[in-house]
Amino acid sequence: MRTDIEPEGIPTEMPLAAIKIETLEDYEKATIRVAELAGHFESTSEERELAALVDAIMKWDQAHDDATGWR
């Protein structure tokens, strides 16, 4: 997974598009991390990381959804 995340999460000034899922392994790691981060308080680095991961997962899902490939 390509990311610019620091060990303690995404810094406040970093855009949420900082995470990009490039492989199926990245996707699996991201979904596991989302489960770990679920329930964190708002306005924390964990909450920002969670939002970035969810955004990256949604982009991956949309790009790899066979049902939308016919369009």
CHARMM internal coordinates of N, CA and C (Angstrom, degrees):
IC EDIT
DIST 1 N 1 CA 1.4365
DIST 1 CA 1 C 1.5199
ANGL 1 N 1 CA 1 C 107.15
DIST 1 C 2 N 1.3050
ANGL 1 CA 1 C 2 N 115.24
DIHE 1 N 1 CA 1 C 2 N 124.36
DIST 2 N 2 CA 1.4585
ANGL 1 C 2 N 2 CA 118.79
DIHE 1 CA 1 C 2 N 2 CA 178.22
DIST 2 CA 2 C 1.5103
ANGL 2 N 2 CA 2 C 108.33
DIHE 1 C 2 N 2 CA 2 C -81.18
DIST 2 C 3 N 1.3182
ANGL 2 CA 2 C 3 N 115.14
DIHE 2 N 2 CA 2 C 3 N 127.66
DIST 3 N 3 CA 1.4560
ANGL 2 C 3 N 3 CA 119.57
DIHE 2 CA 2 C 3 N 3 CA -177.56
DIST 3 CA 3 C 1.5133
ANGL 3 N 3 CA 3 C 110.60
DIHE 2 C 3 N 3 CA 3 C -156.21
DIST 3 C 4 N 1.2956
ANGL 3 CA 3 C 4 N 114.70
DIHE 3 N 3 CA 3 C 4 N 155.95
DIST 4 N 4 CA 1.4620
ANGL 3 C 4 N 4 CA 121.68
DIHE 3 CA 3 C 4 N 4 CA 174.31
DIST 4 CA 4 C 1.5194
ANGL 4 N 4 CA 4 C 109.37
DIHE 3 C 4 N 4 CA 4 C -114.14
DIST 4 C 5 N 1.3172
ANGL 4 CA 4 C 5 N 116.06
DIHE 4 N 4 CA 4 C 5 N 25.02
DIST 5 N 5 CA 1.4610
ANGL 4 C 5 N 5 CA 120.55
DIHE 4 CA 4 C 5 N 5 CA -176.41
DIST 5 CA 5 C 1.5219
ANGL 5 N 5 CA 5 C 110.10
DIHE 4 C 5 N 5 CA 5 C -74.04
DIST 5 C 6 N 1.3041
ANGL 5 CA 5 C 6 N 115.17
DIHE 5 N 5 CA 5 C 6 N 134.31
DIST 6 N 6 CA 1.4512
ANGL 5 C 6 N 6 CA 121.32
DIHE 5 CA 5 C 6 N 6 CA 173.38
DIST 6 CA 6 C 1.5199
ANGL 6 N 6 CA 6 C 107.99
DIHE 5 C 6 N 6 CA 6 C -81.11
DIST 6 C 7 N 1.3385
ANGL 6 CA 6 C 7 N 118.66
DIHE 6 N 6 CA 6 C 7 N 161.12
DIST 7 N 7 CA 1.4668
ANGL 6 C 7 N 7 CA 120.76
DIHE 6 CA 6 C 7 N 7 CA -177.24
DIST 7 CA 7 C 1.5200
ANGL 7 N 7 CA 7 C 114.43
DIHE 6 C 7 N 7 CA 7 C -51.96
DIST 7 C 8 N 1.3135
ANGL 7 CA 7 C 8 N 118.15
DIHE 7 N 7 CA 7 C 8 N -32.39
DIST 8 N 8 CA 1.4606
ANGL 7 C 8 N 8 CA 119.20
DIHE 7 CA 7 C 8 N 8 CA -177.97
DIST 8 CA 8 C 1.5267
ANGL 8 N 8 CA 8 C 112.78
DIHE 7 C 8 N 8 CA 8 C -92.23
DIST 8 C 9 N 1.3246
ANGL 8 CA 8 C 9 N 118.60
DIHE 8 N 8 CA 8 C 9 N 11.41
DIST 9 N 9 CA 1.4550
ANGL 8 C 9 N 9 CA 121.51
DIHE 8 CA 8 C 9 N 9 CA 176.69
DIST 9 CA 9 C 1.5192
ANGL 9 N 9 CA 9 C 111.83
DIHE 8 C 9 N 9 CA 9 C 114.53
DIST 9 C 10 N 1.2986
ANGL 9 CA 9 C 10 N 115.62
DIHE 9 N 9 CA 9 C 10 N -168.65
DIST 10 N 10 CA 1.4585
ANGL 9 C 10 N 10 CA 121.49
DIHE 9 CA 9 C 10 N 10 CA -178.68
DIST 10 CA 10 C 1.5235
ANGL 10 N 10 CA 10 C 109.45
DIHE 9 C 10 N 10 CA 10 C -83.66
DIST 10 C 11 N 1.3242
ANGL 10 CA 10 C 11 N 117.64
DIHE 10 N 10 CA 10 C 11 N 124.59
DIST 11 N 11 CA 1.4659
ANGL 10 C 11 N 11 CA 119.68
DIHE 10 CA 10 C 11 N 11 CA 177.32
DIST 11 CA 11 C 1.5288
ANGL 11 N 11 CA 11 C 110.34
DIHE 10 C 11 N 11 CA 11 C -62.36
DIST 11 C 12 N 1.3024
ANGL 11 CA 11 C 12 N 116.87
DIHE 11 N 11 CA 11 C 12 N 155.33
DIST 12 N 12 CA 1.4615
ANGL 11 C 12 N 12 CA 122.59
DIHE 11 CA 11 C 12 N 12 CA -177.83
DIST 12 CA 12 C 1.5203
ANGL 12 N 12 CA 12 C 111.78
DIHE 11 C 12 N 12 CA 12 C -55.64
DIST 12 C 13 N 1.3088
ANGL 12 CA 12 C 13 N 118.33
DIHE 12 N 12 CA 12 C 13 N -38.78
DIST 13 N 13 CA 1.4622
ANGL 12 C 13 N 13 CA 120.81
DIHE 12 CA 12 C 13 N 13 CA -175.27
DIST 13 CA 13 C 1.5172
ANGL 13 N 13 CA 13 C 113.35
DIHE 12 C 13 N 13 CA 13 C -81.09
DIST 13 C 14 N 1.3174
ANGL 13 CA 13 C 14 N 118.76
DIHE 13 N 13 CA 13 C 14 N -8.35
DIST 14 N 14 CA 1.4532
ANGL 13 C 14 N 14 CA 120.91
DIHE 13 CA 13 C 14 N 14 CA -177.87
DIST 14 CA 14 C 1.5281
ANGL 14 N 14 CA 14 C 110.39
DIHE 13 C 14 N 14 CA 14 C -81.39
DIST 14 C 15 N 1.3330
ANGL 14 CA 14 C 15 N 118.05
DIHE 14 N 14 CA 14 C 15 N 135.13
DIST 15 N 15 CA 1.4632
ANGL 14 C 15 N 15 CA 119.95
DIHE 14 CA 14 C 15 N 15 CA 178.31
DIST 15 CA 15 C 1.5287
ANGL 15 N 15 CA 15 C 111.42
DIHE 14 C 15 N 15 CA 15 C -68.01
DIST 15 C 16 N 1.3211
ANGL 15 CA 15 C 16 N 115.93
DIHE 15 N 15 CA 15 C 16 N 153.32
DIST 16 N 16 CA 1.4601
ANGL 15 C 16 N 16 CA 120.02
DIHE 15 CA 15 C 16 N 16 CA -178.89
DIST 16 CA 16 C 1.5165
ANGL 16 N 16 CA 16 C 112.37
DIHE 15 C 16 N 16 CA 16 C -66.86
DIST 16 C 17 N 1.3081
ANGL 16 CA 16 C 17 N 118.79
DIHE 16 N 16 CA 16 C 17 N -17.00
DIST 17 N 17 CA 1.4562
ANGL 16 C 17 N 17 CA 121.61
DIHE 16 CA 16 C 17 N 17 CA 179.83
DIST 17 CA 17 C 1.5222
ANGL 17 N 17 CA 17 C 111.66
DIHE 16 C 17 N 17 CA 17 C -79.30
DIST 17 C 18 N 1.3239
ANGL 17 CA 17 C 18 N 117.08
DIHE 17 N 17 CA 17 C 18 N 17.84
DIST 18 N 18 CA 1.4579
ANGL 17 C 18 N 18 CA 121.43
DIHE 17 CA 17 C 18 N 18 CA -175.94
DIST 18 CA 18 C 1.5245
ANGL 18 N 18 CA 18 C 112.42
DIHE 17 C 18 N 18 CA 18 C -73.98
DIST 18 C 19 N 1.3131
ANGL 18 CA 18 C 19 N 118.45
DIHE 18 N 18 CA 18 C 19 N -13.59
DIST 19 N 19 CA 1.4507
ANGL 18 C 19 N 19 CA 121.55
DIHE 18 CA 18 C 19 N 19 CA -178.47
DIST 19 CA 19 C 1.5215
ANGL 19 N 19 CA 19 C 108.95
DIHE 18 C 19 N 19 CA 19 C -109.93
DIST 19 C 20 N 1.3292
ANGL 19 CA 19 C 20 N 116.25
DIHE 19 N 19 CA 19 C 20 N 130.31
DIST 20 N 20 CA 1.4525
ANGL 19 C 20 N 20 CA 121.67
DIHE 19 CA 19 C 20 N 20 CA 177.51
DIST 20 CA 20 C 1.5214
ANGL 20 N 20 CA 20 C 108.26
DIHE 19 C 20 N 20 CA 20 C -131.45
DIST 20 C 21 N 1.3139
ANGL 20 CA 20 C 21 N 116.24
DIHE 20 N 20 CA 20 C 21 N 122.91
DIST 21 N 21 CA 1.4577
ANGL 20 C 21 N 21 CA 121.84
DIHE 20 CA 20 C 21 N 21 CA 178.16
DIST 21 CA 21 C 1.5214
ANGL 21 N 21 CA 21 C 107.19
DIHE 20 C 21 N 21 CA 21 C -86.80
DIST 21 C 22 N 1.3331
ANGL 21 CA 21 C 22 N 115.72
DIHE 21 N 21 CA 21 C 22 N 124.77
DIST 22 N 22 CA 1.4567
ANGL 21 C 22 N 22 CA 120.03
DIHE 21 CA 21 C 22 N 22 CA -175.88
DIST 22 CA 22 C 1.5234
ANGL 22 N 22 CA 22 C 113.24
DIHE 21 C 22 N 22 CA 22 C -114.25
DIST 22 C 23 N 1.3300
ANGL 22 CA 22 C 23 N 118.43
DIHE 22 N 22 CA 22 C 23 N -20.36
DIST 23 N 23 CA 1.4590
ANGL 22 C 23 N 23 CA 121.13
DIHE 22 CA 22 C 23 N 23 CA -177.76
DIST 23 CA 23 C 1.5260
ANGL 23 N 23 CA 23 C 109.88
DIHE 22 C 23 N 23 CA 23 C -135.94
DIST 23 C 24 N 1.3282
ANGL 23 CA 23 C 24 N 115.46
DIHE 23 N 23 CA 23 C 24 N 166.45
DIST 24 N 24 CA 1.4583
ANGL 23 C 24 N 24 CA 119.96
DIHE 23 CA 23 C 24 N 24 CA 176.77
DIST 24 CA 24 C 1.5316
ANGL 24 N 24 CA 24 C 110.63
DIHE 23 C 24 N 24 CA 24 C -62.77
DIST 24 C 25 N 1.3201
ANGL 24 CA 24 C 25 N 116.78
DIHE 24 N 24 CA 24 C 25 N -35.57
DIST 25 N 25 CA 1.4738
ANGL 24 C 25 N 25 CA 120.79
DIHE 24 CA 24 C 25 N 25 CA 176.58
DIST 25 CA 25 C 1.5307
ANGL 25 N 25 CA 25 C 110.49
DIHE 24 C 25 N 25 CA 25 C -62.61
DIST 25 C 26 N 1.3284
ANGL 25 CA 25 C 26 N 116.82
DIHE 25 N 25 CA 25 C 26 N -41.82
DIST 26 N 26 CA 1.4670
ANGL 25 C 26 N 26 CA 121.07
DIHE 25 CA 25 C 26 N 26 CA 175.72
DIST 26 CA 26 C 1.5245
ANGL 26 N 26 CA 26 C 110.32
DIHE 25 C 26 N 26 CA 26 C -59.41
DIST 26 C 27 N 1.3316
ANGL 26 CA 26 C 27 N 115.78
DIHE 26 N 26 CA 26 C 27 N -43.70
DIST 27 N 27 CA 1.4610
ANGL 26 C 27 N 27 CA 121.37
DIHE 26 CA 26 C 27 N 27 CA -179.74
DIST 27 CA 27 C 1.5272
ANGL 27 N 27 CA 27 C 110.51
DIHE 26 C 27 N 27 CA 27 C -59.64
DIST 27 C 28 N 1.3180
ANGL 27 CA 27 C 28 N 116.32
DIHE 27 N 27 CA 27 C 28 N -46.36
DIST 28 N 28 CA 1.4608
ANGL 27 C 28 N 28 CA 120.35
DIHE 27 CA 27 C 28 N 28 CA -179.82
DIST 28 CA 28 C 1.5262
ANGL 28 N 28 CA 28 C 111.53
DIHE 27 C 28 N 28 CA 28 C -63.53
DIST 28 C 29 N 1.3286
ANGL 28 CA 28 C 29 N 116.83
DIHE 28 N 28 CA 28 C 29 N -42.04
DIST 29 N 29 CA 1.4705
ANGL 28 C 29 N 29 CA 120.70
DIHE 28 CA 28 C 29 N 29 CA 177.75
DIST 29 CA 29 C 1.5284
ANGL 29 N 29 CA 29 C 110.64
DIHE 28 C 29 N 29 CA 29 C -62.78
DIST 29 C 30 N 1.3346
ANGL 29 CA 29 C 30 N 115.77
DIHE 29 N 29 CA 29 C 30 N -40.56
DIST 30 N 30 CA 1.4643
ANGL 29 C 30 N 30 CA 120.06
DIHE 29 CA 29 C 30 N 30 CA -179.01
DIST 30 CA 30 C 1.5242
ANGL 30 N 30 CA 30 C 111.14
DIHE 29 C 30 N 30 CA 30 C -64.61
DIST 30 C 31 N 1.3352
ANGL 30 CA 30 C 31 N 117.57
DIHE 30 N 30 CA 30 C 31 N -41.61
DIST 31 N 31 CA 1.4602
ANGL 30 C 31 N 31 CA 119.50
DIHE 30 CA 30 C 31 N 31 CA -179.78
DIST 31 CA 31 C 1.5235
ANGL 31 N 31 CA 31 C 111.52
DIHE 30 C 31 N 31 CA 31 C -67.53
DIST 31 C 32 N 1.3090
ANGL 31 CA 31 C 32 N 117.07
DIHE 31 N 31 CA 31 C 32 N -35.72
DIST 32 N 32 CA 1.4743
ANGL 31 C 32 N 32 CA 120.63
DIHE 31 CA 31 C 32 N 32 CA 176.27
DIST 32 CA 32 C 1.5230
ANGL 32 N 32 CA 32 C 109.59
DIHE 31 C 32 N 32 CA 32 C -65.01
DIST 32 C 33 N 1.3283
ANGL 32 CA 32 C 33 N 116.57
DIHE 32 N 32 CA 32 C 33 N -43.32
DIST 33 N 33 CA 1.4665
ANGL 32 C 33 N 33 CA 120.90
DIHE 32 CA 32 C 33 N 33 CA -179.52
DIST 33 CA 33 C 1.5264
ANGL 33 N 33 CA 33 C 111.34
DIHE 32 C 33 N 33 CA 33 C -65.17
DIST 33 C 34 N 1.3248
ANGL 33 CA 33 C 34 N 117.19
DIHE 33 N 33 CA 33 C 34 N -36.90
DIST 34 N 34 CA 1.4696
ANGL 33 C 34 N 34 CA 120.60
DIHE 33 CA 33 C 34 N 34 CA 177.29
DIST 34 CA 34 C 1.5166
ANGL 34 N 34 CA 34 C 109.57
DIHE 33 C 34 N 34 CA 34 C -59.77
DIST 34 C 35 N 1.3203
ANGL 34 CA 34 C 35 N 116.84
DIHE 34 N 34 CA 34 C 35 N -44.85
DIST 35 N 35 CA 1.4710
ANGL 34 C 35 N 35 CA 120.35
DIHE 34 CA 34 C 35 N 35 CA 178.69
DIST 35 CA 35 C 1.5258
ANGL 35 N 35 CA 35 C 111.17
DIHE 34 C 35 N 35 CA 35 C -61.15
DIST 35 C 36 N 1.3286
ANGL 35 CA 35 C 36 N 117.18
DIHE 35 N 35 CA 35 C 36 N -37.63
DIST 36 N 36 CA 1.4698
ANGL 35 C 36 N 36 CA 121.04
DIHE 35 CA 35 C 36 N 36 CA 178.90
DIST 36 CA 36 C 1.5296
ANGL 36 N 36 CA 36 C 111.55
DIHE 35 C 36 N 36 CA 36 C -67.37
DIST 36 C 37 N 1.3254
ANGL 36 CA 36 C 37 N 116.47
DIHE 36 N 36 CA 36 C 37 N -34.66
DIST 37 N 37 CA 1.4669
ANGL 36 C 37 N 37 CA 121.12
DIHE 36 CA 36 C 37 N 37 CA -175.10
DIST 37 CA 37 C 1.5253
ANGL 37 N 37 CA 37 C 113.41
DIHE 36 C 37 N 37 CA 37 C -87.95
DIST 37 C 38 N 1.3071
ANGL 37 CA 37 C 38 N 117.51
DIHE 37 N 37 CA 37 C 38 N -13.51
DIST 38 N 38 CA 1.4644
ANGL 37 C 38 N 38 CA 120.91
DIHE 37 CA 37 C 38 N 38 CA -176.34
DIST 38 CA 38 C 1.5258
ANGL 38 N 38 CA 38 C 110.10
DIHE 37 C 38 N 38 CA 38 C -56.10
DIST 38 C 39 N 1.3246
ANGL 38 CA 38 C 39 N 115.61
DIHE 38 N 38 CA 38 C 39 N 134.06
DIST 39 N 39 CA 1.4576
ANGL 38 C 39 N 39 CA 120.98
DIHE 38 CA 38 C 39 N 39 CA 176.51
DIST 39 CA 39 C 1.5194
ANGL 39 N 39 CA 39 C 115.43
DIHE 38 C 39 N 39 CA 39 C 91.82
DIST 39 C 40 N 1.3285
ANGL 39 CA 39 C 40 N 118.90
DIHE 39 N 39 CA 39 C 40 N 3.48
DIST 40 N 40 CA 1.4613
ANGL 39 C 40 N 40 CA 119.71
DIHE 39 CA 39 C 40 N 40 CA 177.37
DIST 40 CA 40 C 1.5278
ANGL 40 N 40 CA 40 C 110.35
DIHE 39 C 40 N 40 CA 40 C -72.46
DIST 40 C 41 N 1.2983
ANGL 40 CA 40 C 41 N 114.82
DIHE 40 N 40 CA 40 C 41 N 153.48
DIST 41 N 41 CA 1.4533
ANGL 40 C 41 N 41 CA 121.26
DIHE 40 CA 40 C 41 N 41 CA -178.27
DIST 41 CA 41 C 1.5213
ANGL 41 N 41 CA 41 C 111.41
DIHE 40 C 41 N 41 CA 41 C -67.85
DIST 41 C 42 N 1.3381
ANGL 41 CA 41 C 42 N 115.49
DIHE 41 N 41 CA 41 C 42 N 150.99
DIST 42 N 42 CA 1.4527
ANGL 41 C 42 N 42 CA 121.11
DIHE 41 CA 41 C 42 N 42 CA 177.36
DIST 42 CA 42 C 1.5263
ANGL 42 N 42 CA 42 C 110.58
DIHE 41 C 42 N 42 CA 42 C -65.07
DIST 42 C 43 N 1.3234
ANGL 42 CA 42 C 43 N 114.95
DIHE 42 N 42 CA 42 C 43 N 156.91
DIST 43 N 43 CA 1.4676
ANGL 42 C 43 N 43 CA 123.33
DIHE 42 CA 42 C 43 N 43 CA 177.20
DIST 43 CA 43 C 1.5202
ANGL 43 N 43 CA 43 C 112.94
DIHE 42 C 43 N 43 CA 43 C 64.48
DIST 43 C 44 N 1.3236
ANGL 43 CA 43 C 44 N 116.95
DIHE 43 N 43 CA 43 C 44 N 30.18
DIST 44 N 44 CA 1.4593
ANGL 43 C 44 N 44 CA 121.21
DIHE 43 CA 43 C 44 N 44 CA 174.80
DIST 44 CA 44 C 1.5190
ANGL 44 N 44 CA 44 C 107.84
DIHE 43 C 44 N 44 CA 44 C -116.53
DIST 44 C 45 N 1.3286
ANGL 44 CA 44 C 45 N 116.96
DIHE 44 N 44 CA 44 C 45 N 163.81
DIST 45 N 45 CA 1.4560
ANGL 44 C 45 N 45 CA 120.32
DIHE 44 CA 44 C 45 N 45 CA 177.79
DIST 45 CA 45 C 1.5247
ANGL 45 N 45 CA 45 C 110.62
DIHE 44 C 45 N 45 CA 45 C -63.89
DIST 45 C 46 N 1.3246
ANGL 45 CA 45 C 46 N 117.09
DIHE 45 N 45 CA 45 C 46 N -32.20
DIST 46 N 46 CA 1.4635
ANGL 45 C 46 N 46 CA 120.34
DIHE 45 CA 45 C 46 N 46 CA 178.36
DIST 46 CA 46 C 1.5246
ANGL 46 N 46 CA 46 C 110.96
DIHE 45 C 46 N 46 CA 46 C -66.09
DIST 46 C 47 N 1.3348
ANGL 46 CA 46 C 47 N 116.82
DIHE 46 N 46 CA 46 C 47 N -40.18
DIST 47 N 47 CA 1.4563
ANGL 46 C 47 N 47 CA 120.92
DIHE 46 CA 46 C 47 N 47 CA 179.36
DIST 47 CA 47 C 1.5238
ANGL 47 N 47 CA 47 C 110.27
DIHE 46 C 47 N 47 CA 47 C -65.69
DIST 47 C 48 N 1.3318
ANGL 47 CA 47 C 48 N 118.01
DIHE 47 N 47 CA 47 C 48 N -38.96
DIST 48 N 48 CA 1.4687
ANGL 47 C 48 N 48 CA 121.39
DIHE 47 CA 47 C 48 N 48 CA 177.49
DIST 48 CA 48 C 1.5220
ANGL 48 N 48 CA 48 C 110.29
DIHE 47 C 48 N 48 CA 48 C -67.72
DIST 48 C 49 N 1.3250
ANGL 48 CA 48 C 49 N 117.10
DIHE 48 N 48 CA 48 C 49 N -39.41
DIST 49 N 49 CA 1.4592
ANGL 48 C 49 N 49 CA 120.60
DIHE 48 CA 48 C 49 N 49 CA 177.09
DIST 49 CA 49 C 1.5299
ANGL 49 N 49 CA 49 C 110.01
DIHE 48 C 49 N 49 CA 49 C -63.63
DIST 49 C 50 N 1.3238
ANGL 49 CA 49 C 50 N 117.40
DIHE 49 N 49 CA 49 C 50 N -42.89
DIST 50 N 50 CA 1.4580
ANGL 49 C 50 N 50 CA 122.25
DIHE 49 CA 49 C 50 N 50 CA 178.63
DIST 50 CA 50 C 1.5309
ANGL 50 N 50 CA 50 C 110.38
DIHE 49 C 50 N 50 CA 50 C -59.15
DIST 50 C 51 N 1.3072
ANGL 50 CA 50 C 51 N 117.65
DIHE 50 N 50 CA 50 C 51 N -46.12
DIST 51 N 51 CA 1.4660
ANGL 50 C 51 N 51 CA 121.40
DIHE 50 CA 50 C 51 N 51 CA 179.67
DIST 51 CA 51 C 1.5302
ANGL 51 N 51 CA 51 C 110.87
DIHE 50 C 51 N 51 CA 51 C -61.61
DIST 51 C 52 N 1.3305
ANGL 51 CA 51 C 52 N 117.03
DIHE 51 N 51 CA 51 C 52 N -41.89
DIST 52 N 52 CA 1.4641
ANGL 51 C 52 N 52 CA 120.68
DIHE 51 CA 51 C 52 N 52 CA 179.63
DIST 52 CA 52 C 1.5244
ANGL 52 N 52 CA 52 C 111.24
DIHE 51 C 52 N 52 CA 52 C -66.34
DIST 52 C 53 N 1.3235
ANGL 52 CA 52 C 53 N 116.66
DIHE 52 N 52 CA 52 C 53 N -39.86
DIST 53 N 53 CA 1.4651
ANGL 52 C 53 N 53 CA 120.40
DIHE 52 CA 52 C 53 N 53 CA 178.69
DIST 53 CA 53 C 1.5272
ANGL 53 N 53 CA 53 C 111.33
DIHE 52 C 53 N 53 CA 53 C -65.82
DIST 53 C 54 N 1.3179
ANGL 53 CA 53 C 54 N 116.71
DIHE 53 N 53 CA 53 C 54 N -44.11
DIST 54 N 54 CA 1.4672
ANGL 53 C 54 N 54 CA 120.43
DIHE 53 CA 53 C 54 N 54 CA 179.37
DIST 54 CA 54 C 1.5284
ANGL 54 N 54 CA 54 C 109.81
DIHE 53 C 54 N 54 CA 54 C -61.59
DIST 54 C 55 N 1.3158
ANGL 54 CA 54 C 55 N 117.38
DIHE 54 N 54 CA 54 C 55 N -42.01
DIST 55 N 55 CA 1.4550
ANGL 54 C 55 N 55 CA 121.33
DIHE 54 CA 54 C 55 N 55 CA 178.08
DIST 55 CA 55 C 1.5304
ANGL 55 N 55 CA 55 C 110.58
DIHE 54 C 55 N 55 CA 55 C -61.58
DIST 55 C 56 N 1.3172
ANGL 55 CA 55 C 56 N 117.10
DIHE 55 N 55 CA 55 C 56 N -45.00
DIST 56 N 56 CA 1.4661
ANGL 55 C 56 N 56 CA 121.34
DIHE 55 CA 55 C 56 N 56 CA 179.64
DIST 56 CA 56 C 1.5259
ANGL 56 N 56 CA 56 C 111.28
DIHE 55 C 56 N 56 CA 56 C -64.75
DIST 56 C 57 N 1.3241
ANGL 56 CA 56 C 57 N 117.11
DIHE 56 N 56 CA 56 C 57 N -39.80
DIST 57 N 57 CA 1.4715
ANGL 56 C 57 N 57 CA 121.05
DIHE 56 CA 56 C 57 N 57 CA 178.51
DIST 57 CA 57 C 1.5303
ANGL 57 N 57 CA 57 C 110.07
DIHE 56 C 57 N 57 CA 57 C -64.59
DIST 57 C 58 N 1.3192
ANGL 57 CA 57 C 58 N 116.96
DIHE 57 N 57 CA 57 C 58 N -43.12
DIST 58 N 58 CA 1.4631
ANGL 57 C 58 N 58 CA 120.37
DIHE 57 CA 57 C 58 N 58 CA 179.74
DIST 58 CA 58 C 1.5315
ANGL 58 N 58 CA 58 C 111.06
DIHE 57 C 58 N 58 CA 58 C -62.58
DIST 58 C 59 N 1.3199
ANGL 58 CA 58 C 59 N 117.13
DIHE 58 N 58 CA 58 C 59 N -40.46
DIST 59 N 59 CA 1.4672
ANGL 58 C 59 N 59 CA 120.50
DIHE 58 CA 58 C 59 N 59 CA 177.75
DIST 59 CA 59 C 1.5226
ANGL 59 N 59 CA 59 C 110.62
DIHE 58 C 59 N 59 CA 59 C -64.39
DIST 59 C 60 N 1.3310
ANGL 59 CA 59 C 60 N 117.56
DIHE 59 N 59 CA 59 C 60 N -42.10
DIST 60 N 60 CA 1.4620
ANGL 59 C 60 N 60 CA 121.95
DIHE 59 CA 59 C 60 N 60 CA 178.06
DIST 60 CA 60 C 1.5292
ANGL 60 N 60 CA 60 C 109.62
DIHE 59 C 60 N 60 CA 60 C -62.22
DIST 60 C 61 N 1.3274
ANGL 60 CA 60 C 61 N 116.45
DIHE 60 N 60 CA 60 C 61 N -47.55
DIST 61 N 61 CA 1.4635
ANGL 60 C 61 N 61 CA 120.50
DIHE 60 CA 60 C 61 N 61 CA -179.36
DIST 61 CA 61 C 1.5245
ANGL 61 N 61 CA 61 C 111.31
DIHE 60 C 61 N 61 CA 61 C -58.28
DIST 61 C 62 N 1.3115
ANGL 61 CA 61 C 62 N 116.65
DIHE 61 N 61 CA 61 C 62 N -44.87
DIST 62 N 62 CA 1.4590
ANGL 61 C 62 N 62 CA 120.49
DIHE 61 CA 61 C 62 N 62 CA -178.84
DIST 62 CA 62 C 1.5268
ANGL 62 N 62 CA 62 C 110.69
DIHE 61 C 62 N 62 CA 62 C -64.39
DIST 62 C 63 N 1.3064
ANGL 62 CA 62 C 63 N 117.64
DIHE 62 N 62 CA 62 C 63 N -40.95
DIST 63 N 63 CA 1.4632
ANGL 62 C 63 N 63 CA 121.62
DIHE 62 CA 62 C 63 N 63 CA -178.37
DIST 63 CA 63 C 1.5273
ANGL 63 N 63 CA 63 C 112.70
DIHE 62 C 63 N 63 CA 63 C -72.49
DIST 63 C 64 N 1.3251
ANGL 63 CA 63 C 64 N 117.22
DIHE 63 N 63 CA 63 C 64 N -23.05
DIST 64 N 64 CA 1.4650
ANGL 63 C 64 N 64 CA 120.89
DIHE 63 CA 63 C 64 N 64 CA -175.54
DIST 64 CA 64 C 1.5203
ANGL 64 N 64 CA 64 C 113.73
DIHE 63 C 64 N 64 CA 64 C -114.85
DIST 64 C 65 N 1.3159
ANGL 64 CA 64 C 65 N 117.19
DIHE 64 N 64 CA 64 C 65 N 16.07
DIST 65 N 65 CA 1.4612
ANGL 64 C 65 N 65 CA 121.87
DIHE 64 CA 64 C 65 N 65 CA 179.76
DIST 65 CA 65 C 1.5272
ANGL 65 N 65 CA 65 C 108.91
DIHE 64 C 65 N 65 CA 65 C -85.15
DIST 65 C 66 N 1.3225
ANGL 65 CA 65 C 66 N 117.27
DIHE 65 N 65 CA 65 C 66 N 110.85
DIST 66 N 66 CA 1.4627
ANGL 65 C 66 N 66 CA 121.82
DIHE 65 CA 65 C 66 N 66 CA -178.87
DIST 66 CA 66 C 1.5226
ANGL 66 N 66 CA 66 C 112.08
DIHE 65 C 66 N 66 CA 66 C -61.35
DIST 66 C 67 N 1.2930
ANGL 66 CA 66 C 67 N 118.18
DIHE 66 N 66 CA 66 C 67 N -29.04
DIST 67 N 67 CA 1.4653
ANGL 66 C 67 N 67 CA 121.74
DIHE 66 CA 66 C 67 N 67 CA -178.17
DIST 67 CA 67 C 1.5278
ANGL 67 N 67 CA 67 C 111.80
DIHE 66 C 67 N 67 CA 67 C -67.17
DIST 67 C 68 N 1.3306
ANGL 67 CA 67 C 68 N 117.49
DIHE 67 N 67 CA 67 C 68 N -25.26
DIST 68 N 68 CA 1.4652
ANGL 67 C 68 N 68 CA 119.45
DIHE 67 CA 67 C 68 N 68 CA -179.84
DIST 68 CA 68 C 1.5275
ANGL 68 N 68 CA 68 C 111.57
DIHE 67 C 68 N 68 CA 68 C -96.20
DIST 68 C 69 N 1.3148
ANGL 68 CA 68 C 69 N 117.84
DIHE 68 N 68 CA 68 C 69 N -2.03
DIST 69 N 69 CA 1.4618
ANGL 68 C 69 N 69 CA 121.50
DIHE 68 CA 68 C 69 N 69 CA -177.42
DIST 69 CA 69 C 1.5145
ANGL 69 N 69 CA 69 C 114.20
DIHE 68 C 69 N 69 CA 69 C -68.60
DIST 69 C 70 N 1.3248
ANGL 69 CA 69 C 70 N 119.06
DIHE 69 N 69 CA 69 C 70 N -19.03
DIST 70 N 70 CA 1.4600
ANGL 69 C 70 N 70 CA 122.01
DIHE 69 CA 69 C 70 N 70 CA -177.16
DIST 70 CA 70 C 1.5233
ANGL 70 N 70 CA 70 C 113.55
DIHE 69 C 70 N 70 CA 70 C -79.41
DIST 70 C 71 N 1.3174
ANGL 70 CA 70 C 71 N 117.10
DIHE 70 N 70 CA 70 C 71 N -12.89
DIST 71 N 71 CA 1.4809
ANGL 70 C 71 N 71 CA 119.96
DIHE 70 CA 70 C 71 N 71 CA -177.62
DIST 71 CA 71 C 1.5004
ANGL 71 N 71 CA 71 C 111.51
DIHE 70 C 71 N 71 CA 71 C -65.34
END
COOR INIT
IC SEED 1 N 1 CA 1 C
IC BUILD
